[in-house]
Amino acid sequence: MLQGAAEELAQQDGRSEARDEDRSEARREHAEDAAPEVPAGDENLVAWNSSPDEAGHRSPETVSDDEADVSAALAEEGSREAEQDLRRAVNTERHPHHGSPPS
């Protein structure tokens, strides 16, 4: 493979035979195209680019107490805001010009 790349480099330069420089350049290019070093902790990795859907299992969905408290607070706040909006709408219907600037 490297010899073929070296010969191709020689042909690009108009030569029929590869030189040591061509082989060195082919080695450098091959090293650049090689797989990257494996990061620490990934030494036992056996499959690249595998989707999480292909292996493993779905863990049960749980809600922590903090999340439940936040959800309840947001729901309560939303209910209060909806009530206020409803009261404003009713007031606007009863008093259509109340709060509107004069024309």
FINUKOL-975837 format. One line per 5 residues: number of its first residue (from 1); their letters; for each residue y, z, x negated of N, C-alpha, C. Coordinates in nm, 2 decimals, decimal comma. Layout:
BEGIN
NUM	A	Y/Z/X/Y/Z/X/Y/Z/X; ... $
***
This chain:
BEGIN
1	MLQGA	-0,12/0,00/-0,08/0,00/0,00/0,00/0,13/0,00/-0,09; 0,13/0,09/-0,19/0,25/0,09/-0,28/0,26/-0,04/-0,36; 0,14/-0,09/-0,40/0,15/-0,22/-0,48/0,21/-0,33/-0,39; 0,17/-0,34/-0,26/0,22/-0,44/-0,17/0,37/-0,42/-0,15; 0,41/-0,30/-0,14/0,56/-0,27/-0,13/0,63/-0,31/-0,25 $
6	AEELA	0,57/-0,29/-0,37/0,63/-0,32/-0,50/0,64/-0,47/-0,51; 0,54/-0,54/-0,47/0,54/-0,69/-0,48/0,64/-0,75/-0,38; 0,66/-0,69/-0,27/0,76/-0,73/-0,17/0,90/-0,71/-0,23; 0,92/-0,60/-0,30/1,05/-0,58/-0,36/1,08/-0,68/-0,47; 0,97/-0,72/-0,55/0,99/-0,82/-0,65/1,02/-0,95/-0,59 $
11	QQDGR	0,96/-0,99/-0,48/0,98/-1,12/-0,41/1,13/-1,12/-0,36; 1,18/-1,01/-0,31/1,31/-1,00/-0,26/1,41/-1,03/-0,38; 1,37/-0,99/-0,50/1,46/-1,02/-0,62/1,43/-1,15/-0,68; 1,34/-1,23/-0,62/1,31/-1,37/-0,67/1,21/-1,37/-0,78; 1,13/-1,26/-0,79/1,03/-1,26/-0,90/0,89/-1,27/-0,83 $
16	SEARD	0,79/-1,32/-0,90/0,66/-1,34/-0,85/0,57/-1,21/-0,87; 0,61/-1,14/-0,97/0,52/-1,02/-1,01/0,61/-0,89/-1,01; 0,54/-0,78/-0,96/0,61/-0,65/-0,95/0,62/-0,59/-1,09; 0,73/-0,52/-1,12/0,75/-0,45/-1,24/0,74/-0,30/-1,22; 0,74/-0,22/-1,32/0,74/-0,08/-1,31/0,85/-0,02/-1,22 $
21	EDRSE	0,97/-0,09/-1,23/1,08/-0,04/-1,15/1,05/-0,07/-1,00; 0,98/-0,18/-0,97/0,95/-0,21/-0,83/0,85/-0,10/-0,78; 0,75/-0,06/-0,86/0,66/0,04/-0,82/0,72/0,17/-0,80; 0,82/0,20/-0,89/0,89/0,33/-0,88/0,97/0,33/-0,75; 1,04/0,22/-0,72/1,12/0,21/-0,60/1,03/0,22/-0,48 $
26	ARREH	0,91/0,16/-0,48/0,82/0,16/-0,37/0,77/0,31/-0,35; 0,74/0,38/-0,46/0,70/0,52/-0,45/0,81/0,61/-0,38; 0,94/0,58/-0,43/1,05/0,66/-0,37/1,06/0,63/-0,22; 1,05/0,51/-0,18/1,07/0,47/-0,04/0,95/0,53/0,04; 0,83/0,53/-0,02/0,72/0,59/0,05/0,74/0,74/0,07 $
31	AEDAA	0,79/0,80/-0,03/0,81/0,95/-0,02/0,91/0,98/0,08; 1,01/0,90/0,10/1,11/0,92/0,20/1,05/0,90/0,34; 0,96/0,81/0,36/0,89/0,78/0,49/0,78/0,88/0,52; 0,74/0,96/0,42/0,63/1,05/0,44/0,66/1,16/0,54; 0,57/1,22/0,60/0,59/1,33/0,69/0,67/1,44/0,63 $
36	PEVPA	0,75/1,51/0,70/0,83/1,62/0,64/0,74/1,74/0,61; 0,79/1,82/0,52/0,72/1,94/0,49/0,70/2,03/0,61; 0,59/2,10/0,62/0,56/2,18/0,73/0,64/2,31/0,72; 0,72/2,35/0,82/0,80/2,47/0,81/0,70/2,59/0,81; 0,75/2,70/0,75/0,67/2,82/0,75/0,64/2,87/0,89 $
41	GDENL	0,51/2,90/0,91/0,47/2,95/1,04/0,40/2,84/1,12; 0,41/2,71/1,07/0,35/2,60/1,14/0,23/2,55/1,07; 0,18/2,62/0,97/0,07/2,57/0,89/-0,06/2,54/0,97; -0,08/2,62/1,08/-0,20/2,60/1,16/-0,18/2,50/1,28; -0,07/2,44/1,28/-0,04/2,34/1,39/-0,14/2,23/1,38 $
46	VAWNS	-0,20/2,19/1,49/-0,30/2,09/1,49/-0,26/1,96/1,56; -0,16/1,97/1,65/-0,12/1,85/1,72/0,03/1,84/1,72; 0,07/1,72/1,68/0,22/1,69/1,68/0,26/1,62/1,82; 0,37/1,65/1,86/0,43/1,59/1,98/0,34/1,60/2,10; 0,28/1,71/2,11/0,20/1,74/2,23/0,28/1,80/2,34 $
51	SPDEA	0,27/1,76/2,46/0,34/1,81/2,57/0,29/1,95/2,61; 0,37/2,04/2,65/0,32/2,17/2,70/0,23/2,16/2,81; 0,24/2,05/2,89/0,15/2,03/3,01/0,01/2,00/2,96; -0,01/1,95/2,84/-0,14/1,91/2,80/-0,23/2,03/2,76; -0,17/2,14/2,73/-0,25/2,26/2,69/-0,19/2,39/2,74 $
56	GHRSP	-0,26/2,49/2,74/-0,21/2,62/2,79/-0,22/2,64/2,94; -0,15/2,73/2,99/-0,15/2,76/3,13/-0,02/2,82/3,17; 0,00/2,81/3,30/0,13/2,86/3,36/0,12/3,01/3,37; 0,22/3,08/3,32/0,22/3,23/3,34/0,27/3,26/3,48; 0,23/3,37/3,53/0,28/3,41/3,67/0,43/3,43/3,66 $
61	ETVSD	0,50/3,39/3,77/0,64/3,41/3,77/0,67/3,56/3,81; 0,75/3,62/3,74/0,79/3,76/3,77/0,94/3,77/3,77; 0,99/3,87/3,84/1,13/3,89/3,85/1,15/4,04/3,80; 1,23/4,05/3,70/1,26/4,19/3,65/1,35/4,26/3,75; 1,35/4,39/3,74/1,44/4,47/3,82/1,58/4,43/3,81 $
66	DEADV	1,62/4,40/3,69/1,76/4,36/3,67/1,79/4,24/3,74; 1,70/4,14/3,73/1,72/4,01/3,80/1,73/4,03/3,95; 1,64/4,12/4,00/1,64/4,15/4,15/1,77/4,21/4,19; 1,82/4,31/4,11/1,95/4,37/4,14/2,06/4,27/4,14; 2,07/4,18/4,04/2,17/4,08/4,04/2,16/3,99/4,16 $
71	SAALA	2,04/3,95/4,19/2,02/3,86/4,31/2,07/3,92/4,43; 2,03/4,05/4,45/2,08/4,12/4,57/2,23/4,13/4,58; 2,29/4,16/4,47/2,44/4,18/4,46/2,50/4,04/4,49; 2,45/3,93/4,44/2,51/3,80/4,47/2,49/3,76/4,61; 2,38/3,80/4,67/2,35/3,77/4,81/2,45/3,84/4,90 $
76	EEGSR	2,47/3,97/4,87/2,56/4,06/4,95/2,70/4,00/4,93; 2,74/3,97/4,81/2,88/3,91/4,79/2,90/3,78/4,87; 2,80/3,70/4,87/2,80/3,57/4,95/2,82/3,60/5,10; 2,74/3,70/5,14/2,75/3,73/5,29/2,89/3,78/5,32; 2,95/3,87/5,24/3,09/3,92/5,26/3,19/3,80/5,26 $
81	EAEQD	3,17/3,71/5,17/3,27/3,60/5,16/3,25/3,51/5,28; 3,13/3,49/5,33/3,10/3,41/5,45/3,17/3,47/5,57; 3,16/3,60/5,58/3,22/3,67/5,70/3,37/3,66/5,69; 3,43/3,67/5,57/3,57/3,66/5,56/3,62/3,51/5,60; 3,54/3,41/5,55/3,57/3,28/5,59/3,56/3,26/5,74 $
86	LRRAV	3,46/3,32/5,80/3,45/3,30/5,95/3,57/3,37/6,02; 3,61/3,49/5,97/3,73/3,56/6,03/3,85/3,47/6,02; 3,87/3,41/5,90/3,99/3,33/5,88/3,98/3,21/5,97; 3,87/3,15/5,99/3,86/3,03/6,08/3,89/3,07/6,22; 3,84/3,19/6,27/3,87/3,23/6,40/4,02/3,26/6,42 $
91	NTERH	4,08/3,32/6,32/4,22/3,35/6,33/4,30/3,22/6,33; 4,26/3,12/6,25/4,33/3,00/6,25/4,32/2,93/6,39; 4,20/2,94/6,45/4,19/2,88/6,59/4,28/2,95/6,69; 4,28/3,08/6,68/4,37/3,16/6,77/4,51/3,14/6,75; 4,55/3,13/6,62/4,69/3,12/6,58/4,71/3,01/6,49 $
96	PHHGS	4,71/2,89/6,54/4,71/2,77/6,45/4,83/2,76/6,36; 4,94/2,81/6,39/5,06/2,80/6,30/5,08/2,92/6,22; 5,00/3,02/6,24/5,02/3,15/6,16/4,99/3,13/6,02; 5,09/3,16/5,94/5,07/3,15/5,79/5,10/3,01/5,74; 5,13/2,91/5,83/5,17/2,78/5,78/5,32/2,77/5,76 $
101	PPS	5,36/2,70/5,66/5,51/2,69/5,64/5,57/2,61/5,76; 5,69/2,64/5,79/5,76/2,56/5,90/5,78/2,42/5,86; 5,77/2,33/5,96/5,78/2,19/5,94/5,92/2,14/5,95 $
***
